[in-house]
Amino acid sequence: MTRKELTQRFKELMQQNPPQAEIENLFKKALECGALDLESEPPEDYRLAKIIYYCIL
């Protein structure tokens, strides 16, 4: 595979799977998993949101 071919594959992948939509889908899965203790998290805190985001990345 050449750099040009890899670049083309990557662009196609990003078009077929928009990153923001994929991140939102994975976030929904995290919410539905049942392993999160949402009640113990302060509502003004971003800690849990960041943890989930970093895990998705």
C-alpha positions in Angstrom: 0.0 0.0 0.0 1.3 3.4 -0.8 0.8 6.6 1.2 -1.7 7.8 -1.4 -3.7 4.6 -1.2 -3.7 4.8 2.6 -4.8 8.4 2.5 -7.7 7.5 0.2 -8.7 4.6 2.4 -8.6 6.8 5.5 -10.8 9.5 3.8 -13.3 6.8 2.7 -13.4 5.5 6.3 -14.1 8.9 7.7 -16.9 9.5 5.2 -18.5 6.1 5.9 -18.1 6.5 9.7 -18.3 10.2 10.7 -16.3 10.4 13.9 -18.8 12.6 15.8 -21.7 10.2 15.1 -19.6 7.2 16.1 -18.5 8.9 19.3 -22.2 9.7 20.1 -23.2 6.1 19.4 -20.4 4.7 21.7 -21.4 7.2 24.4 -25.0 5.9 24.3 -23.6 2.4 24.7 -21.6 3.5 27.7 -24.8 5.0 29.3 -26.7 1.8 28.7 -24.1 -0.6 30.0 -25.2 -0.4 33.6 -21.7 0.0 35.0 -21.9 3.7 35.7 -22.8 5.1 39.1 -24.3 8.4 37.9 -25.8 9.3 41.2 -22.4 9.6 42.9 -21.2 12.1 40.3 -21.6 15.8 40.9 -23.8 17.3 38.1 -21.4 20.3 37.6 -18.4 18.0 37.1 -16.9 16.8 33.8 -14.9 14.0 35.3 -17.1 11.1 34.1 -17.8 12.7 30.8 -14.0 13.0 30.2 -13.3 9.4 31.3 -15.9 8.1 28.8 -14.6 10.4 26.0 -11.0 9.3 26.6 -12.0 5.6 26.6 -13.9 6.1 23.3 -10.8 7.7 21.8 
